[in-house]
């Protein structure tokens, strides 16, 4: 794990994807080299923000920035000593992951690449080190919500790294903003929806249902979403039994 830039094989697929776009800016071919060999912090921050804007504007699919090795570079930047670079890299990865997993059916899943490059471990480290930075929390949880749909193995990685407990703890804390609690509940709902019998059992046996129950009874804007999580958890647990 760690820096895996350049370890993948054939890159030919990227040419055909790029040729179908109308964007003339050099983000596609230059983003990899700019992220890998940036001159200063301002340059790499500008490059990452340009990638985000390019994807969010609809000019280029996130898949382009997977196929041209930008994703590996971004994961490497999660280790950067500059806190702002870490933060923007995480948010850029979130933009790529969410669009890539929801809008496309890849020949090969994205999660193995993320795992091989150490993304899940680096994300866990950043979240644990910044439990009160809700911008980081939101980017991290939204990226997890995007990736959990891929496979049971991905869900198991998230369990093994204690990211469910981390999310449940934040859900329980009064200081966590309602917007962040909504992001957490959406992630948990997706996890429960795609979880297998063993993973549902984990939810029930590790006191995750407690914070969900509290959230459902709070009477705030997230109560209905928390109730959906509990109802689905109950249905799947009954089937398991």
C-alpha positions in Angstrom: 0.0 0.0 0.0 1.0 3.6 -0.1 2.3 5.3 -3.2 1.3 3.1 -6.2 1.7 5.7 -8.9 2.8 4.0 -12.1 2.2 0.4 -11.0 -0.8 -0.2 -13.3 -0.6 -1.6 -16.8 -2.1 -0.5 -20.1 -3.2 3.2 -20.3 -4.6 3.0 -23.9 -8.3 3.2 -22.7 -7.8 6.8 -21.6 -7.3 8.0 -25.2 -10.6 6.8 -26.4 -12.4 8.3 -23.4 -10.8 11.7 -23.9 -11.4 11.8 -27.6 -15.2 11.8 -27.0 -15.1 14.9 -24.9 -15.4 18.5 -26.2 -13.2 20.1 -23.5 -10.0 21.5 -25.0 -8.3 22.4 -21.7 -5.2 20.2 -21.0 -6.5 18.9 -17.7 -6.6 15.3 -18.8 -3.1 14.8 -20.0 -1.5 17.4 -17.7 -3.2 16.6 -14.4 -1.2 13.4 -13.8 2.2 15.2 -14.2 1.0 18.3 -12.4 -0.1 16.3 -9.4 3.1 14.3 -9.4 5.7 17.0 -10.1 4.1 20.2 -8.8 6.3 23.2 -8.2 4.6 24.6 -5.2 1.6 24.2 -2.9 -0.5 26.8 -4.9 0.0 24.8 -8.1 -1.1 21.5 -6.8 -4.1 23.1 -5.0 -5.1 24.8 -8.3 -4.8 21.5 -10.2 -7.0 19.6 -7.7 -9.6 22.3 -7.8 -9.5 22.3 -11.6 -10.2 18.6 -11.6 -13.1 19.0 -9.2 -14.6 21.8 -11.4 -14.1 19.8 -14.6 -16.0 16.8 -13.2 -18.7 18.8 -11.5 -19.4 20.9 -14.6 -20.0 17.7 -16.6 -17.3 18.4 -19.2 -15.4 15.3 -18.3 -16.4 12.0 -16.6 -14.6 11.1 -13.4 -13.4 8.0 -15.2 -10.9 10.0 -17.1 -9.1 10.9 -13.8 -9.0 7.2 -12.8 -7.6 6.1 -16.2 -4.9 8.8 -16.4 -3.4 7.9 -13.0 -4.6 11.2 -11.3 -6.4 9.1 -8.6 -3.2 7.5 -7.4 -1.5 10.9 -7.2 -4.4 12.3 -5.2 -4.2 9.3 -2.7 -0.4 10.0 -2.3 -1.2 13.6 -1.5 -3.3 12.5 1.5 0.1 12.0 3.2 1.2 15.6 2.4 2.4 17.7 5.4 0.3 20.6 4.2 -3.2 20.3 5.9 -4.9 22.2 3.1 -3.5 19.9 0.5 -4.7 16.9 2.4 -8.1 18.4 2.7 -8.5 19.4 -1.0 -7.1 16.0 -2.1 -9.7 14.2 0.0 -12.5 16.3 -1.4 -11.2 15.8 -5.0 -11.1 12.0 -4.4 -14.7 12.2 -3.1 -15.9 13.9 -6.2 -14.2 11.2 -8.4 -15.4 8.3 -6.3 -19.0 9.5 -6.0 -19.5 10.1 -9.7 -17.5 7.1 -10.8 -19.3 4.6 -8.6 -22.8 5.9 -9.2 -22.7 6.9 -12.8 -20.7 4.1 -14.4 -20.3 0.3 -14.5 -16.6 -0.2 -14.7 -15.0 -3.3 -16.2 -13.0 -3.5 -13.0 -14.3 -2.0 -9.7 -12.6 1.1 -8.3 -12.3 -0.2 -4.7 -9.4 -2.6 -5.4 -7.3 0.3 -6.8 -8.2 2.4 -3.8 -7.2 -0.4 -1.4 -4.0 -1.1 -3.2 -3.0 2.6 -2.9 -3.8 2.7 0.8 -6.8 5.0 0.4 -8.9 3.4 3.1 -6.1 3.3 5.7 -5.1 6.9 4.9 -8.7 8.0 5.1 -9.1 6.3 8.5 -6.0 8.1 9.8 -7.2 11.5 8.5 -10.7 11.1 10.0 -9.3 9.9 13.4 -6.9 12.9 13.5 -9.6 15.4 12.6 -12.8 14.4 14.3 -14.0 18.0 14.6 -13.2 19.1 11.1 -16.6 18.6 9.6 -15.5 19.4 6.0 -13.1 16.5 6.2 -15.7 14.3 7.9 -18.2 15.1 5.1 -15.8 14.4 2.3 -14.7 11.1 3.9 -18.1 9.8 4.7 -19.5 10.8 1.3 -16.7 8.9 -0.4 -17.4 5.9 1.7 -21.1 6.1 0.8 -20.1 6.1 -2.9 -17.8 3.2 -2.7 -19.8 0.7 -0.5 -22.1 -0.2 -3.4 -19.2 -2.1 -5.1 -18.8 -5.3 -3.2 -19.2 -7.1 0.1 -15.4 -7.1 0.4 -15.4 -3.3 0.4 -17.9 -3.2 3.2 -15.8 -5.6 5.2 -12.8 -3.3 4.8 -14.9 -0.5 6.2 -15.9 -2.6 9.2 -12.3 -3.8 9.8 -11.1 -0.2 10.0 -13.7 0.6 12.6 -15.2 3.3 10.3 -18.8 2.2 11.3 -18.0 2.8 15.0 -16.4 6.1 14.1 -19.5 7.2 12.2 -21.8 6.0 15.0 -19.9 7.9 17.6 -20.2 11.1 15.6 -23.9 10.4 15.1 -24.3 10.2 18.9 -22.4 13.4 19.7 -24.6 16.5 20.2 -21.9 18.8 18.8 -22.0 17.1 15.4 -24.0 19.4 13.0 -27.3 18.0 11.6 -25.9 18.2 8.1 -23.1 15.9 9.0 -25.4 13.6 10.8 -27.5 13.4 7.6 -24.4 12.4 5.6 -23.6 9.7 8.2 -27.2 8.3 8.1 -27.2 8.2 4.3 -23.9 6.3 4.5 -25.3 3.8 7.1 -28.5 3.3 5.0 -26.4 2.5 1.9 -24.2 0.2 4.0 -27.3 -1.7 5.4 -28.8 -1.9 2.0 -25.8 -3.6 0.5 -24.6 -5.5 3.6 -24.6 -9.3 3.7 -25.8 -11.4 6.6 -22.5 -11.3 8.5 -22.2 -7.5 8.1 -25.8 -7.0 9.3 -25.0 -9.2 12.3 -22.0 -6.9 13.0 -24.4 -3.9 13.0 -26.7 -5.5 15.5 -23.9 -6.9 17.8 -21.7 -3.7 18.1 -24.2 -1.2 19.5 -24.6 0.6 16.2 -28.4 0.4 16.5 -28.2 2.5 19.7 -27.1 5.8 18.0 -29.6 5.1 15.2 -32.4 4.7 17.7 -31.5 7.9 19.4 -31.3 9.7 16.1 -34.8 8.4 15.1 -36.3 9.6 18.4 -34.7 13.1 18.4 -37.5 14.6 16.4 -35.1 16.6 14.2 -34.9 16.8 10.4 -32.9 13.5 10.3 -35.3 11.4 12.4 -37.1 10.0 9.3 -33.8 9.0 7.7 -32.6 7.3 10.9 -35.9 5.4 11.1 -35.4 4.2 7.5 -32.0 2.8 8.7 -33.6 1.0 11.6 -36.5 -0.4 9.6 -34.1 -1.8 6.9 -31.8 -3.1 9.6 -34.7 -4.9 11.3 -36.0 -6.4 8.0 -32.6 -7.7 7.0 -31.9 -9.0 10.5 -35.2 -10.9 10.5 -34.3 -12.5 7.2 -30.9 -13.5 8.6 -32.7 -15.2 11.5 
